[in-house]
């Protein structure tokens, strides 16, 4: 487990949790730009149970609200 953690950090400069969060946010942005699905559905699609927490995380990562990205 610790070897995997060190390897991911050396390859990506992110911790595993940060890497997963970045991938989720990139996928969410892609879904919002290319499809017509609602923000709540995108939140569920990328693994967030709460749309409010998704909006907060999305704004922190991208600097804009998900509704502004669509």
Beta strands, then each sheet from edge to edge (+ up, - down):
end
